[in-house]
Amino acid sequence: MQNATNHVVEECNSGIEEIRNGAAQDKQFSPLARPHRNNFPHSLIWYAECLKKSVKREATKRWQSKKPSDARQEAVMTVLLVLMMFAIFLTIDFFYSKAKHPVLQVAPAMRKQDAAARLKPRLVGGFSVPDNLRYHPGHTWALSESPNLVRIGIDDFASKLTGKVEHIVLPQRGQWIRQGQKVWSLVRNGVKVDMVSPIEGSVADINEAVVSDPALATKDPYGEGWLVTVQSPDAKTNFRNLLGGALARWWTEESSMRLQRVVPSALGALAQDGGVAIDDLASTMPDEQWTKITREFFLT
């Protein structure tokens, strides 16, 4: 490269000397036509342009004379440089975004049993009303296990109003049940009381543990005391007919107040100021009255 630079300078110096000596007044010299020897400022401009274009010409020659391997090497280096700059940009952007928007840590999914254990039901009128369930006005509940599989049972109001159950009669597997119609029976002191289904469909399974130990239905009505699972082809429509959230809580509160009006003797057994109702409200009333009241509240 040094030799090429010297060659350019020598070529332009030779041209300027000829201008000064008057030897090349009208002669053409590459890469620019030389100015008149008497026009000295133009001579200087010509000299600068001569150096500029001569250097450019020499650079072009050098590029054209490069070996293909050298050209490929330069191309590869250029690509690597671009990729490196891109990687640096992404790294900077990543740390900037992380600092500006911290990543939320997602807790691992809980099993259904753990979720049920951690769920704290609301207390309404002395009775628990979990928000994750839907309720029939006849005091049964429904929980969607999958798009068409629904688990059902009795709510806390029904379990406390029923008290000590001696026997539970459940439907048969494969039996078709209808929403709002009788689905199972609770037996207490030899008296049978029916309850209605919150969902329509075919009985998929029954809780054999409750059949063996009916007390489970009243001790843990929302957990181990579930009664039946149902394959419901139209579950979505059925759920629209059920109570949930604030409406379910209002209905439970209304039921509690109605019970106090109908059975004044049960007033002390029901919750006051947010307390929990006793487990066996039936023990506060005669059997005949209990039968009448349960049938009224259970809509049977």
N, C-alpha and C positions, 0 to 999 in steps of 0.2 A: 504493500500500500504506500510506503514511503517513496519508492521508486516512481509510482504513478503520480504522486503529488509533485515530485521534483520535475517530472516530465511536463506536467501542466504548466508549472511556473516558468520553466525554461521556454516553453512554446510561446506563452504570453509575453515574456520578457523580450524574446526575439522580435515579436511583432511590434512592441512599443519602441524598441531601438530603431527598427526600420522606419517608423513614423518620424522619430526624431531626426534621423539622417536624411529624410526625404526620399528614401529609396523605394517606398511602396505607397506612393500617394494614391493611386487608383487601383492598386492591386487588391484582389479579394483574398482574405485570409480566414480560414476556418477557425472558429465557428462563426465569427462576425466579420462584416466588412469593416476594414480599418478606416478611421476618419482622416480628414486632411491634415497634413503635417503642421499647418499654421493654426489649427483649432485645438489648442492644448487641453482645455477643459473636456471637450468631447473625447480627447485621447484617453483621459483618465477614466471616463465612463466606459469607454470601450475596453480598457484594461480590466476593470472590475467585472464586466459582463463576460469577458474572455475567460477569466478565472472561474466564474460561476458555471458557465456552460461546459467548460472543459472538464471540471470536476464531475459534473453530472454525466458527461459522456463517458468518462473513465469508470464511474460507478456502474453505469449500465453495462459496460464491457465486462467488468469483473463479475457482475451477477450472471450474465449470459455465459461466462466461461466457467461458472461453478459446476462441479460434478453433481449428478443427480442425487447421490448419497448425501452430499452436504445440504442440498435443498430439502430433502426429506427430513434430515435431522433438524433443520431449523423449523420446519413445519410442525414436527412432533413437539419440539420445545415450546412453540407458540401455543399449541393445543394444551399442553400440560400447564402452562402458565395461566391460561384462561380457566381451566378446571380448578387450579389452586385458588385463584381469586374467588371463584364461585363458592368453593367450599368454605373459605374464610368468611364470606358474606353470610352464608347459611348459619355458620357457627355463632357469629355475632347476633344475628337475628333471633336464634334459638334462645340464647341467654338473656337477651333483652325482653323477649316475650315471656320467658319464665319468671323474670323479676317483676314484670308488670302484671302478669296474670298467674298467680300461684296455682299449681295443680292440686285439685281436691283429691284427697285420698278416699277411695271407695271401699267401704267395709265389705268383707265377704258375705255372701248370701247366707241367711240363716235357714236352718231346717224348719219345717212347719211346726214341729214340737217346740223348738226354741222360740219361734215367733209367737206362738200361742202363749207360751209361758211369760214372755215379756210384755204382752199386750195387757194394758191396764184398762178394764172396762169402766165406763162411766156409771156412776151410781145415780139413779133417778127414782125418787120416792122410796128408796131403800132397796132397789133392785138393780142389778148390773145389766148394762146394755152395751155390749161391744160394738164399736163403730164398723167393724169389718163384715158384719152380718146384715142380712135383710130379714124382716119380720112380717109374719102374717098377723092380722088383728086377732086371730084365735090363739095367739101366744105360742107359735112355733117359729123356728128360724130356718134359714137356708144359706148355704155357703157354696159358692161356685168353685169346684175343684179343677175343672177344665171346661171348655166351651159347652159340653153336653152332660157332664157329670156333676151332680149336686148332692151335697151332704145335708141332712136335715135332722132336727131334734126339737126339744121343748125349751122355752126360754126360762130365765131365772124366776120370773113372776109365776109361771106355771109350776115350776119345781117347788117353790116355797108354798104355794097354795095347795099343792097336792100333798106335800109332806112325805110320810112314810108309805111307800108303795110296796105292796105285796107281790104284785105280778104285772107284767107288761105283755100285751098281745101285739105282735108286729105283723105286717103283711108278709106274704110269701115272696121269695125271689121270682122275678119274672112277672109279678102281678102288676097290672096297669092301675095307677092311682091318678086321681084328678085334683087339681088345685082347688082348695076350699071344701073338699069332701073328706069324710072320715077315713083316717089312715091307720091309727092304732088306738089301743085302749089301755087305760091305767086302772088297776084294781086296788082299792083300799078298804079294809074292813069288809071285804066281800062285796063292795059296791063298785060297779064298773062305770068309768067315765071315758067317753070318746074324745079324740082330738082330731083336728083337720090337717090336711097336708098343705104346706106352703108352695108346693111345686107339682107339676104334672109330668108323668112319664112312667117308665118301667122300672120296677125295683131291681137294682143291680146287686145290692148286698144288704145284710142286716147285721147289727152289732150283737154278736152272740154273747159277748161279755155282759151286756145289759140284760139279756134274757136270763143268764145265770144269776146275775146280781142286780136286780132292779134298782137298788139304792144308788147305783152309779148315775142313773138318769137325773136324780135330784141333787146328788153331791157335786157332780161336775157336768152340768147340762151342756156347756159349750165345748167340753173337751172329751174325756173318755166316756161321757154319757151320751154321745150322739146315738141316733137310733137307726137311720136308714140312709143308704145312698141310692140315687135315682139317675137313670139315663133319661135325660129330658131333651127331646129333639127341638123343642121350642122354649128353651130355658131363658133366652134373652127376653122374650115377650112376657114370660111368667114373672121375671124379676121386676118388670115395670109395674106389676100389680102389688108389689110388696112395699113395706115401709123401711126407710133407712135414714140414718143421720138424725137431724133435728125432729123429723116427723115421728120416727120410732121412739125417741125420748119423750116427745109430747104424749104419745099414745100410752106409754108405760106410766107416766105421771098421772094421766087421766084415769088409768085402770086402778092405780093405787088410791086415788081420791074416791073413786066409785066404791071400792072395797070398804073404805072407812065409813062411807055413808050407809052402805048396805049392812055392814057388820060392825056396829059401834063397839062391840066387845073386843074386836081385833085392833082397836085404835092403839092400845099400848104396845101391841106386838109389831106394829108397823114402824118404819123408821121415822124418827123425828130429827129435824135439822141435819139432814145428810147422813144419818146412820143407816145401818143395814137391817133389813127386816129379818125376823126369826125364820129358821129353816122349816118349821112346821106350823103354818098358819091354820091348818085344818084342826089342830088340837084345841083351838080356841072356840070352836063352834060344833054344834051337834051334827051327826052324820047326814040327817035329812037336809039341813040347811047347807051343809058343805056340798052335797050332790047338786042342789039347785043352783048354788053360786058358781060352781065350777062349770056347769053346763052353760050358764049365761056368759061367763067370761071366755070359755073355749068355743063358743058359737056352735054348740051341738044340741 
